[in-house]
Amino acid sequence: MTDEVRNIASRKGWCPSVLKPMETMDGLLVRVKPKFSSISLQQLLGLCDLSLKYGNGLMDLTNRANFQLRGITSRSHRKLVDGLVDIGLGSRCPEVDNAPQILVSPMLSEEFGDLYRRLVALDLKDLSPKFGFVLDYFEQPRCIQYSGDIRIYLKEHDVLLVLDGADAGVTVNYSEIEYQIKDMVDWFMSNRSDKFSRVSTVVSMAGCPPSFVSSPIPKETKFKKLGSIEGGVSFALNSGQFNASQLVKVLKRASFSGNIRVTPWRALYLPNCELFDVAPYHVDDHKFFDRVNF
């Protein structure tokens, strides 16, 4: 590990990433942010292997749909980075590593991958490492209660953009998304007290410009988080903290097609799941794996 990474790792409260680990009681913690909150089976098995090889095997799921690998050592960090880059879950480019987080609703169609890439390509500088977006459906939103500074709600023909903490948003067409986001970010940076301020704090103190609050926001709705959902299966291991070997055992007992979706409620969703042969750990049809060990 370089001196720069060692200095970063010693900062309490740092927002960790692949290149910037955080020091914890059990070693360095590395946070992995899957693109589109989506990960292939081979990538996930590879991630488990890296966790066991270069860490202590403990993994977390976060409420921003990230993975965290624990017990990484100073010596193993560089090899871990190489392994993550090889399987498409990391980058050696600091700008890519430090890009704003984009939380994607697990039910969002992958046809919106192009919009996700447009958000990634935004040239937004001098933002806090914690700054992030939420990409969700306007109808039946799944991520209202989860952290994000600018919320993007997709409608049939247009998009609603909402500053976190605001009671309304602004509707734009798809071609205007980048322009509107940059306008909102400029307003936020002009009104924040320091570089660590969050949008919700600035909104509560300064209020929003009228042009940002012309359309109603969606209402929070109840939805099923675990169990059989829309032809797939959503499950959680030990409330989101587990050993990589546990996850491998589950994945080998499942038959599904498509990328695995990572949820902010610390669960994994297996789409088009034809077989989930884990009966000993199946609590009921509404809850899978509540603090079980195997």
C-alpha positions in Angstrom: 0.0 0.0 0.0 1.4 3.4 -0.9 1.9 6.2 1.6 -1.0 8.1 0.1 -3.4 5.1 0.6 -2.0 4.6 4.1 -2.7 8.2 5.0 -6.3 7.9 3.6 -6.9 4.7 5.4 -6.1 6.3 8.8 -8.8 9.0 8.4 -11.8 8.2 10.5 -15.1 8.8 8.7 -13.6 8.6 5.2 -15.9 7.3 2.5 -13.9 4.2 1.4 -13.5 2.9 -2.2 -11.4 0.4 -4.1 -8.3 2.7 -4.2 -9.0 4.4 -0.8 -9.6 1.8 1.9 -10.7 2.7 5.4 -8.9 1.5 8.5 -11.2 -0.5 10.9 -10.7 -2.8 13.9 -10.2 -5.9 11.7 -8.0 -4.3 9.1 -8.6 -2.3 6.0 -12.2 -2.0 4.6 -12.6 -1.8 0.8 -15.9 -0.7 -0.7 -16.9 -2.0 -4.2 -19.6 -0.2 -6.1 -21.1 -2.4 -8.9 -22.2 -0.5 -12.0 -25.9 -0.1 -12.2 -26.2 -1.8 -8.8 -25.8 -5.0 -10.9 -23.3 -7.8 -10.9 -22.9 -11.0 -12.9 -22.7 -14.4 -11.3 -19.0 -14.8 -12.3 -18.1 -11.3 -11.0 -19.8 -12.1 -7.6 -18.1 -15.5 -7.3 -14.8 -13.7 -8.2 -15.5 -11.1 -5.5 -16.0 -13.8 -2.9 -12.8 -15.5 -4.0 -10.9 -12.2 -3.6 -12.4 -11.6 -0.2 -11.2 -15.0 1.0 -7.8 -14.7 -0.6 -6.9 -11.1 0.4 -9.1 -10.4 3.4 -10.7 -12.3 6.3 -13.7 -13.4 4.2 -16.2 -11.1 5.8 -18.4 -9.1 3.5 -21.0 -6.4 4.0 -23.9 -5.2 1.9 -24.5 -1.5 2.4 -27.6 0.7 2.1 -26.2 2.2 -1.1 -26.1 -1.3 -2.7 -22.3 -1.6 -2.4 -20.2 -4.5 -1.2 -17.6 -4.1 1.5 -14.6 -6.4 1.9 -13.0 -6.6 5.4 -9.7 -7.7 6.8 -7.6 -6.4 3.9 -4.0 -5.9 4.8 -1.5 -3.3 3.7 0.4 -6.0 1.7 -2.7 -7.5 0.1 -4.4 -4.3 -0.9 -2.6 -3.8 -4.2 -3.2 -7.4 -5.2 -6.9 -7.0 -4.4 -7.1 -3.9 -6.6 -5.5 -5.9 -9.4 -8.1 -8.7 -8.9 -11.0 -6.2 -8.8 -9.9 -4.5 -12.0 -9.5 -7.9 -13.7 -13.1 -8.9 -13.0 -14.6 -5.4 -13.9 -15.4 -4.3 -10.4 -12.7 -1.7 -9.9 -10.6 0.9 -11.7 -7.0 2.2 -11.2 -8.2 5.7 -12.3 -8.7 8.0 -9.3 -11.4 10.0 -11.1 -13.5 6.8 -11.8 -12.9 5.5 -8.3 -14.1 8.7 -6.7 -17.1 9.3 -9.0 -20.4 10.1 -7.4 -22.4 7.1 -6.2 -25.4 6.1 -8.3 -28.0 4.0 -6.4 -30.2 2.1 -8.9 -33.5 0.6 -8.0 -33.2 -3.2 -8.2 -36.3 -3.5 -10.2 -35.2 -0.9 -12.8 -34.9 -2.3 -16.3 -31.4 -2.6 -17.7 -32.6 -0.8 -20.8 -31.9 2.4 -18.7 -28.2 1.5 -18.7 -27.6 4.2 -21.2 -29.0 6.8 -18.8 -26.8 5.4 -16.1 -23.7 5.8 -18.3 -24.7 9.4 -19.0 -24.8 10.1 -15.3 -21.4 8.5 -14.9 -20.0 10.7 -17.6 -21.1 14.0 -15.9 -18.1 16.2 -15.2 -18.9 17.1 -11.6 -15.9 18.4 -9.6 -15.3 19.3 -5.9 -18.2 17.3 -4.6 -18.1 15.3 -1.3 -17.2 11.6 -1.7 -20.6 10.9 -0.1 -22.5 12.8 -2.9 -24.7 10.5 -4.9 -27.7 10.0 -7.1 -30.8 7.7 -6.8 -32.2 6.3 -10.1 -35.7 5.0 -9.6 -39.2 4.6 -11.1 -41.8 7.3 -10.4 -44.5 4.7 -10.2 -43.8 2.2 -7.4 -40.4 3.7 -6.3 -38.2 1.4 -4.2 -35.5 3.7 -2.9 -37.3 6.8 -1.4 -35.9 6.0 2.1 -32.3 5.5 1.0 -29.6 8.1 0.8 -29.1 10.2 -2.3 -28.5 13.9 -3.0 -30.3 14.2 -6.3 -33.2 11.8 -7.0 -34.1 10.9 -10.6 -37.6 9.4 -11.0 -38.3 7.9 -14.4 -41.7 8.4 -16.0 -43.1 7.0 -19.3 -42.1 10.1 -21.3 -40.1 12.3 -19.1 -38.1 12.5 -15.8 -38.6 14.1 -12.4 -35.4 15.5 -10.7 -35.6 16.1 -7.0 -33.1 17.6 -4.6 -33.0 15.5 -1.4 -35.2 16.9 1.3 -37.3 19.0 -1.1 -41.1 18.5 -1.1 -41.3 18.8 -4.9 -39.1 18.5 -8.0 -38.8 19.6 -11.6 -39.9 17.6 -14.7 -37.6 17.6 -17.7 -37.4 15.5 -20.9 -34.6 12.9 -21.3 -32.4 15.2 -23.4 -32.4 17.9 -20.6 -31.2 15.7 -17.7 -27.6 16.7 -17.7 -28.3 20.4 -18.0 -30.8 20.3 -15.1 -28.5 18.3 -12.9 -25.6 20.7 -13.5 -27.9 23.6 -12.7 -28.9 21.9 -9.4 -25.3 21.1 -8.5 -24.2 24.7 -9.2 -26.9 25.9 -6.8 -26.0 23.5 -4.2 -22.3 24.4 -4.3 -23.1 28.1 -4.2 -25.1 27.6 -1.0 -23.2 24.9 0.9 -21.2 25.8 4.0 -18.3 23.4 3.3 -17.3 20.6 1.0 -18.8 18.0 3.3 -22.3 19.5 3.3 -25.2 17.3 2.1 -28.0 18.6 -0.3 -30.7 17.9 2.3 -29.0 20.2 4.8 -28.7 23.0 2.3 -32.3 22.5 1.2 -33.6 22.7 4.8 -31.5 25.9 5.5 -31.8 27.8 2.2 -34.9 26.4 0.6 -35.1 25.6 -3.1 -35.4 28.0 -6.0 -39.0 28.0 -7.4 -37.7 26.5 -10.7 -36.6 23.3 -8.9 -40.0 22.6 -7.2 -42.7 22.8 -9.8 -43.8 19.1 -9.9 -45.0 16.7 -7.2 -42.8 14.0 -5.9 -43.9 10.3 -5.8 -45.4 8.8 -2.6 -43.7 6.1 -0.7 -45.4 2.7 -1.3 -45.0 -0.6 0.5 -43.4 -3.4 -1.4 -42.0 -6.9 -0.8 -38.3 -6.9 -0.1 -37.5 -10.6 0.5 -38.8 -13.8 -1.0 -40.3 -14.6 -4.4 -40.7 -11.4 -6.4 -41.6 -10.9 -10.0 -40.2 -14.2 -11.2 -37.0 -13.9 -9.1 -35.8 -14.4 -5.5 -34.5 -11.8 -3.1 -32.5 -13.0 -0.1 -30.4 -11.6 2.7 -27.6 -13.3 4.7 -27.3 -12.4 8.4 -28.9 -9.0 7.8 -26.2 -8.1 5.2 -23.0 -9.2 6.9 -21.7 -12.6 6.0 -18.8 -14.8 5.1 -18.0 -15.1 1.4 -18.1 -18.9 1.7 -21.7 -18.7 2.8 -22.7 -16.7 -0.2 -20.9 -19.1 -2.5 -22.9 -22.0 -1.1 -26.2 -20.2 -1.7 -25.3 -19.2 -5.3 -24.4 -22.8 -6.1 -27.9 -23.9 -5.1 -29.7 -21.4 -7.3 -30.5 -21.5 -11.0 -31.3 -18.1 -12.6 -30.6 -16.0 -15.6 -29.5 -12.4 -15.8 -27.3 -10.2 -13.6 -27.8 -10.2 -9.9 -29.2 -7.0 -8.5 -27.8 -5.5 -5.3 -30.4 -3.8 -3.2 -30.1 -1.0 -0.6 -32.0 -3.1 1.9 -28.9 -5.3 2.1 -30.2 -8.2 0.0 -29.5 -9.7 -3.4 -32.1 -10.3 -6.1 -31.7 -13.3 -8.4 -33.8 -12.6 -11.6 -35.6 -15.3 -13.5 -34.9 -17.8 -10.8 -36.0 -21.3 -11.7 -34.5 -23.1 -8.7 -33.6 -21.9 -5.2 -32.7 -25.2 -3.5 -32.0 -23.9 0.0 -35.0 -25.3 1.9 -33.2 -25.7 5.3 -32.7 -21.9 5.3 -36.0 -20.8 3.9 -38.0 -19.1 6.6 -41.2 -18.6 4.7 -42.4 -17.1 1.4 -41.9 -13.6 2.7 -38.6 -13.8 4.4 -35.4 -15.6 3.3 -32.3 -16.0 5.5 -32.9 -14.0 8.7 -29.6 -14.4 10.6 -28.8 -18.0 9.7 -25.4 -19.6 9.5 -24.4 -22.6 7.4 
